[in-house]
Amino acid sequence: MPQRTAAPRSNCAVGVRASVLPAQLPDDPAVLKALLLAQQRAFETQLAAQTAAQFEMLRLEQEAAIKTREAELQKVFHTREVELQKAFDAREAELQKGFEARILELYEQLRLARRRMFGPSSESHAGQGWLFDEAEALAASASASEAGDTATLPLSATEPSGQTPVDAGKKKARGKRKPLPIELPRIDVVHDVPEAERTCACGTPMVEIGQDVSEQLDIVPMQVRVLRHIKKRYGCPKGDQAPVTARTPAQVLPKSNASNDLLAMLLVTKYVDGLPLARFEYVLARAGVLVPRQTLARWVIGTARALQPIANLMRDVLLGHDVIHMDETPVQVLKEPGRAATSKSQMWVQRGGPPGKPVILFEYDPSRAQTVPLRLLEGWKGHLIADGLESYGAIAFTEGVTRLGCWVHARRRFVDATKVLPEGKRGRAHEALALIGKLYAIEKEARELDDAERLARRQSRSRAVIEELRRWLDQVLPTVPPTSVLGGALGYLHRQWPRLTRYLERGDLPIDNNPAENAIRPFVVGRKAWLFSDTQAGARASALIYSLLETAKANNVEPYLWLRHVLRALPTATTVEHFEALLPWNLKAEQLITA
């Protein structure tokens, strides 16, 4: 309220006028006193009336000010109430939208989990079964065609929806049986006609005019035997010099009673066939040989140390090429310093190498941090293909390193988005899969081309599909909740876009990280059997042995024959040339089949 200024006080303050006194005042004191008293009473009466009038005026002014202020406050309160109501309604709508999005997210997760647990593992229901199903569908279809099968292919991503192959639903035709490998040893089992049946009805003895040969696959169970090394010793009958003793072949583990061939079988059985050491212990026990699994573990670790030079040469070959794939998977190591037994460590895999010399390297590390790729690729420059894991973020900023994305990972998220849809319903995820399918169709056609021709094909055809997919993404992304399965797929595609499109820059760059996923799969399958490593030394030994055996397999070399040859020659190898001669791509098949 406005402040009022107080009026100055005096005898005639507040505007009160006293009654007029006579011009001649009486001299009598009593009369004068009575006159003064009357004057005083008149003044007081006038003052009281004036004060009451002023108080009434002030009251009216204050009431008016209060009403005005009340009206102003009422208006402010109403405005504020409207604003709060709008904010409350907006917040309630936002929460309701969030609740609905969360319910949809949980529903999609539940549906996806049920589909993964109980549904088919193939992606053929998405209409693109010829594409990579966890990086293997193309290889599987190629194997089927090589075997002579005439199985029908599922609906291609380039075919319109609803169209089915002509022979869909028909029983697969049975193809011709593949011949048995020519390199396998043959044992002739001759079946002759009894002599009594070799006389013709006319009495003339029959003569041999030919033979029918059929081959049957046979197998000899693993034979456990003991090699007795007998070292001849010679001495002079006269005793003029010290006796001479024959030398035995050098052994990888000279202080153990395990032969080099046994070590090769042990490593292949565990790391290729996925048989844990505990079960291999039982296999030996059935033959009456008692070898504790702790001893078997020491043999594995000792053999891995002896094979380290071979792995070092493979790493040199890997880092000498400018394209490397990387991936990682968890591994449990029970006895890690400062960590609980349930902690998860990582097994990293790298795949690369020049044409004709593929190299696969495994590396154990307790961490999944960005420092691991920096350490593994220190000093290397080139194109790194990996998934969207941020552990590869730091290496991407290293000078000379270009990071590429993986279209399989992007596609896999859209496949998940199709799985949460009601049965038979098509949605936006199918549109993305159709466009990605076109990219893979182009890559399939260009597989046999050289790098220059493949680059031209990508620039003329793949780039147009990429641009179409980008326009589709920009249109759909703002309309889908980011927490939904489809929203996650769209977000991943948007974030990884620069990395996903870099493969268009060169003809030799891969479209995805399937080579790394294929390389790490044997480790993942084996891990289901042996579950964990006991110590860090065992984990590092496993990484090294997986590296050697998977590299041998990638070079189409039989792992046991190669490893047996290497372990036989390893004790006498002393120079770099000796070790290089043992690399898988430097050995010929006839060198390996020699018993």
Stockholm file with secondary structure:
# STOCKHOLM 1.0

chainA/1-595         MPQRTAAPRSNCAVGVRASVLPAQLPDDPAVLKALLLAQQRAFETQLAAQTAAQFEMLRLEQEAAIKTREAELQKVFHTREVELQKAFDAREAELQKGFEARILELYEQLRLARRRMFGPSSESHAGQGWLFDEAEALAASASASEAGDTATLPLSATEPSGQTPVDAGKKKARGKRKPLPIELPRIDVVHDVPEAERTCACGTPMVEIGQDVSEQLDIVPMQVRVLRHIKKRYGCPKGDQAPVTARTPAQVLPKSNASNDLLAMLLVTKYVDGLPLARFEYVLARAGVLVPRQTLARWVIGTARALQPIANLMRDVLLGHDVIHMDETPVQVLKEPGRAATSKSQMWVQRGGPPGKPVILFEYDPSRAQTVPLRLLEGWKGHLIADGLESYGAIAFTEGVTRLGCWVHARRRFVDATKVLPEGKRGRAHEALALIGKLYAIEKEARELDDAERLARRQSRSRAVIEELRRWLDQVLPTVPPTSVLGGALGYLHRQWPRLTRYLERGDLPIDNNPAENAIRPFVVGRKAWLFSDTQAGARASALIYSLLETAKANNVEPYLWLRHVLRALPTATTVEHFEALLPWNLKAEQLITA
#=GR chainA/1-595 SS CCCCCCCCCCTTGGGCCCCCCCSSCCSCHHHHHHHHHHHHHHHHHHHHHHHHHHHHHHHHHHHHHHHHHHHHHHHHHHHHHHHHHHHHHHHHHHHHHHHHHHHHHHHHHHHHHHHHHHSCSCSGGGTCTTSCSTTCHHHHHHHHHHTTCCCCCCCCTTSCTTCCCTTTTSCCCCCCCCCCCTTSCCCCCCCCCCGGGCBCTTSCBCCCCCCCCCCCCCCCCCCCCCCCCCCCEECCTTCCSCCEECCCCCCSSTTSSCCHHHHHHHHHHHHTSCCCHHHHHHHHHHTTCCCCHHHHHHHHHHHHHHTHHHHHHHHHHHHTSSEEEEEEEEEEEEECTTSCTTCEEEEEEEEECSTTCCEEEEEEESCCSTHHHHHHTTTCCEEEECCSCGGGHHHHTSTTEEEECCHHHHHHHHHHHHHTSCTTCCCHHHHHHHHHHHHHHHHHHTTTSCHHHHHHHIIIIIHHHHHHHHHHHHHHGGGSCTTSHHHHHHHHHHHTHHHHTGGGGCSSSCSSSHHHHHHHHHHHHHHHHHCCEEEHHHHHHHHHHHHHHHHHHHTTCCHHHHHHHHHHHGGGCCSHHHHHTTSGGGCCHHHHSCC
#=GC SS_cons         CCCCCCCCCCTTGGGCCCCCCCSSCCSCHHHHHHHHHHHHHHHHHHHHHHHHHHHHHHHHHHHHHHHHHHHHHHHHHHHHHHHHHHHHHHHHHHHHHHHHHHHHHHHHHHHHHHHHHHSCSCSGGGTCTTSCSTTCHHHHHHHHHHTTCCCCCCCCTTSCTTCCCTTTTSCCCCCCCCCCCTTSCCCCCCCCCCGGGCBCTTSCBCCCCCCCCCCCCCCCCCCCCCCCCCCCEECCTTCCSCCEECCCCCCSSTTSSCCHHHHHHHHHHHHTSCCCHHHHHHHHHHTTCCCCHHHHHHHHHHHHHHTHHHHHHHHHHHHTSSEEEEEEEEEEEEECTTSCTTCEEEEEEEEECSTTCCEEEEEEESCCSTHHHHHHTTTCCEEEECCSCGGGHHHHTSTTEEEECCHHHHHHHHHHHHHTSCTTCCCHHHHHHHHHHHHHHHHHHTTTSCHHHHHHHIIIIIHHHHHHHHHHHHHHGGGSCTTSHHHHHHHHHHHTHHHHTGGGGCSSSCSSSHHHHHHHHHHHHHHHHHCCEEEHHHHHHHHHHHHHHHHHHHTTCCHHHHHHHHHHHGGGCCSHHHHHTTSGGGCCHHHHSCC
//
